[in-house]
Amino acid sequence: MKNKKITILGAGITGLATAHWLNKDDYDVTILESKGSPGGSMITEKVNDFLIDFGPNSGLETTPKIREIVNDVGLSNEMIYANEEGNTRYILKNNSLIALPTSPGKFLKTNLFSIKAKLRLMKEPFVGKSNDGYYQSIAEFVERRLGKEFLDYAIDPFVSGVFAGDPTKLSVQSAFPKLYRLEEKYGGLIKGMIRGAKERKQRNEESKQSAKMFSFINGMQSFPRAIAKSLGDKVIYNAAITKIQKEDKWLVNYSVNGEEKVLKSDIVFSSIPSYKLSKIFSGVDNSLLKHLEDIYYPPVLVLYLGYEKDIIGKKLDGFGFLIPSKERKKYLGAIWTSTIFKNRATEDKASFTIFVGGARNPNLSEDILDETIDEVIKEFQSIMNIKGSPILIQKKFWKKAIPQYNLGHIEHEKYFDNFETENPGIFLGGNYRGGISVGDCIKNSYLNYEKIKNYING
Ligand SMILES: Cc1cc2nc3c(=O)[nH]c(=O)nc-3n(C[C@H](O)[C@H](O)[C@H](O)COP(=O)(O)OP(=O)(O)OC[C@H]3O[C@@H](n4cnc5c(N)ncnc54)[C@H](O)[C@@H]3O)c2cc1C
């Protein structure tokens, strides 16, 4: 056992995966988690004939590190991949669902975009670089390179699907660094995609477009549960961290069942949400608080609906659909949960996960949930041609769901880098740095481990 004491704050996927690599390399690691179970945003429940994921429904296998952890923790028999149908994604346009084209041939034929928009897209390789990429939103970036219609009917719904975000606010550089780099490095998206594919092959990585979508037979929370189990009593539950102080070592104060405790640590790695970390660091650095609290997490309602299959008119042959803002609906889109992965509903049933709110609807609150849900179900059933009512309605309201890498996020990133340099032994991680997806959190967990190891070994 290596003798430095490492404390990890939070047992979501970031904290657990980082702990996994450290523990595998025999470092002395303890994880403090305020809740009674692991997983953070990953929450799976079984209700009657349905398996419900209230957080992420899937991940993309963008790095071999995912499979490595799965194997290490003995979960390989439970890892599953999306069915073929999961490759087709629909976009709502004029109340009809149109498949998002997946090949140049289908793109030319689709009625999702007008002829004018298709011709505009072909101009992309000839559009020059931006001079102000630093402060450019994804909306400005895409409109400049690909045109307004592509922004409205491809990128806007995509941004909702990933970030529950507002494309006019998300920074292209921070939220979509790969897209930004394609322009910076290769001078365009189409040129860059061709050259980037070759480079990824060399690094043994998958692009998000070609990576396989995975989950687990008993839902996403199986993954953090299995990692936590393999860590045994190194994970301490119901341990709410209240304060961090600096003495000769870092003192992590936490309370378990009302009892105050302190863990003396050489290294502290935080994976808890920024707005929660700010409370814990008050007294250490006031500017840090401002940066942590400035990161916006919009509200999201996850609505899970279960139906008898035979009352659904629409053929369930896809991943689900996303709704462009221009279509003015009450919700962001719906995943056809039981079509994508097995074991989400019994054979005669179908289930759907609907997302409401996000940065487009920042005023969504608990007070208006019931009336919102009624309207969403009505709109959803009309699009899906469903003749009847759901047999199961479950919901989870995330008051602060997903951190937005909005314009100016780069300033936060710089501040966090600086803070780590000036406060040796403190590392800030979690989904407000380096990507929000499950795949990114795991990719970053390995980078976190390497950073900590390099710090220890000088
Ligand atoms: C509704 C929703 C849907 C999503 N869908 C997808 C998807 O389909 N695909 C995808 O790739 N990603 C998706 N994401 C994003 C992804 O799930 C998250 O970014 C990722 O799980 C975050 O993991 P994390 O460990 O960084 O943070 P978290 O999961 O937030 O974990 C942080 C942990 O810290 C603990 N904690 C907080 N405060 C304290 C404290 N004071 N003391 C001790 N512990 C504390 C929390 O209890 C929690 O367990 C979704 C997110 C949400 C919310």
The ligand as an SDF file (V2000), in Angstrom:
LIG
                    3D

 53 58  0  0  0  0  0  0  0  0999 V2000
  -31.3170   13.2460  -16.2100 C   0  0  0  0  0  0  0  0  0  0  0  0
  -29.9460   12.9650  -16.7520 C   0  0  0  0  0  0  0  0  0  0  0  0
  -29.8010   12.2170  -17.9060 C   0  0  0  0  0  0  0  0  0  0  0  0
  -28.5300   11.9430  -18.4110 C   0  0  0  0  0  0  0  0  0  0  0  0
  -28.4130   11.1590  -19.5350 N   0  0  0  0  0  0  0  0  0  0  0  0
  -27.1810   10.7970  -19.9620 C   0  0  0  0  0  0  0  0  0  0  0  0
  -27.0360    9.8120  -20.9960 C   0  0  0  0  0  0  0  0  0  0  0  0
  -28.0260    9.2560  -21.5000 O   0  0  0  0  0  0  0  0  0  0  0  0
  -25.7750    9.4980  -21.4010 N   0  0  0  0  0  0  0  0  0  0  0  0
  -24.6670   10.0530  -20.8300 C   0  0  0  0  0  0  0  0  0  0  0  0
  -23.5450    9.7170  -21.2330 O   0  0  0  0  0  0  0  0  0  0  0  0
  -24.7830   10.9630  -19.8220 N   0  0  0  0  0  0  0  0  0  0  0  0
  -25.9990   11.3290  -19.3630 C   0  0  0  0  0  0  0  0  0  0  0  0
  -26.1230   12.2040  -18.3240 N   0  0  0  0  0  0  0  0  0  0  0  0
  -24.9090   12.8050  -17.7370 C   0  0  0  0  0  0  0  0  0  0  0  0
  -24.1700   11.8490  -16.8080 C   0  0  0  0  0  0  0  0  0  0  0  0
  -25.0670   10.9430  -16.2160 O   0  0  0  0  0  0  0  0  0  0  0  0
  -23.4680   12.6140  -15.6880 C   0  0  0  0  0  0  0  0  0  0  0  0
  -22.7130   13.6830  -16.2100 O   0  0  0  0  0  0  0  0  0  0  0  0
  -22.5540   11.7190  -14.8630 C   0  0  0  0  0  0  0  0  0  0  0  0
  -23.2490   10.5800  -14.3950 O   0  0  0  0  0  0  0  0  0  0  0  0
  -22.0030   12.5430  -13.7070 C   0  0  0  0  0  0  0  0  0  0  0  0
  -21.2280   11.7510  -12.8620 O   0  0  0  0  0  0  0  0  0  0  0  0
  -20.3380   12.4180  -11.7140 P   0  0  0  0  0  0  0  0  0  0  0  0
  -19.7870   11.3110  -10.9050 O   0  0  0  0  0  0  0  0  0  0  0  0
  -19.3800   13.3750  -12.3050 O   0  0  0  0  0  0  0  0  0  0  0  0
  -21.3420   13.3010  -10.8350 O   0  0  0  0  0  0  0  0  0  0  0  0
  -22.6110   12.8350   -9.9780 P   0  0  0  0  0  0  0  0  0  0  0  0
  -23.2840   11.6810  -10.6180 O   0  0  0  0  0  0  0  0  0  0  0  0
  -23.4030   14.0770   -9.7510 O   0  0  0  0  0  0  0  0  0  0  0  0
  -22.0000   12.3310   -8.5940 O   0  0  0  0  0  0  0  0  0  0  0  0
  -21.6200   13.2090   -7.5810 C   0  0  0  0  0  0  0  0  0  0  0  0
  -21.7830   12.4740   -6.2470 C   0  0  0  0  0  0  0  0  0  0  0  0
  -21.3740   13.3690   -5.1940 O   0  0  0  0  0  0  0  0  0  0  0  0
  -22.2490   13.1940   -4.0910 C   0  0  0  0  0  0  0  0  0  0  0  0
  -22.2200   14.4040   -3.2530 N   0  0  0  0  0  0  0  0  0  0  0  0
  -22.7140   15.6350   -3.5300 C   0  0  0  0  0  0  0  0  0  0  0  0
  -22.5040   16.4750   -2.4730 N   0  0  0  0  0  0  0  0  0  0  0  0
  -21.8520   15.7680   -1.5480 C   0  0  0  0  0  0  0  0  0  0  0  0
  -21.3530   16.0790   -0.2410 C   0  0  0  0  0  0  0  0  0  0  0  0
  -21.4750   17.2930    0.3140 N   0  0  0  0  0  0  0  0  0  0  0  0
  -20.7330   15.0920    0.4760 N   0  0  0  0  0  0  0  0  0  0  0  0
  -20.5840   13.8390   -0.0570 C   0  0  0  0  0  0  0  0  0  0  0  0
  -21.0410   13.4990   -1.2840 N   0  0  0  0  0  0  0  0  0  0  0  0
  -21.6640   14.4490   -2.0160 C   0  0  0  0  0  0  0  0  0  0  0  0
  -23.6170   12.9750   -4.7480 C   0  0  0  0  0  0  0  0  0  0  0  0
  -24.5310   12.3620   -3.8530 O   0  0  0  0  0  0  0  0  0  0  0  0
  -23.2260   12.0830   -5.9340 C   0  0  0  0  0  0  0  0  0  0  0  0
  -23.2870   10.7130   -5.5920 O   0  0  0  0  0  0  0  0  0  0  0  0
  -27.3840   12.4680  -17.7620 C   0  0  0  0  0  0  0  0  0  0  0  0
  -27.5340   13.2280  -16.5840 C   0  0  0  0  0  0  0  0  0  0  0  0
  -28.7920   13.4660  -16.0660 C   0  0  0  0  0  0  0  0  0  0  0  0
  -28.9500   14.2320  -14.7810 C   0  0  0  0  0  0  0  0  0  0  0  0
  1  2  1  0
  2  3  1  0
  2 52  2  0
  3  4  2  0
  4  5  1  0
  4 50  1  0
  5  6  2  0
  6  7  1  0
  6 13  1  0
  7  8  2  0
  7  9  1  0
  9 10  1  0
 10 11  2  0
 10 12  1  0
 12 13  2  0
 13 14  1  0
 14 15  1  0
 14 50  1  0
 15 16  1  0
 16 17  1  0
 16 18  1  0
 18 19  1  0
 18 20  1  0
 20 21  1  0
 20 22  1  0
 22 23  1  0
 23 24  1  0
 24 25  2  0
 24 26  1  0
 24 27  1  0
 27 28  1  0
 28 29  2  0
 28 30  1  0
 28 31  1  0
 31 32  1  0
 32 33  1  0
 33 34  1  0
 33 48  1  0
 34 35  1  0
 35 36  1  0
 35 46  1  0
 36 37  1  0
 36 45  1  0
 37 38  2  0
 38 39  1  0
 39 40  1  0
 39 45  2  0
 40 41  1  0
 40 42  2  0
 42 43  1  0
 43 44  2  0
 44 45  1  0
 46 47  1  0
 46 48  1  0
 48 49  1  0
 50 51  2  0
 51 52  1  0
 52 53  1  0
M  END
$$$$
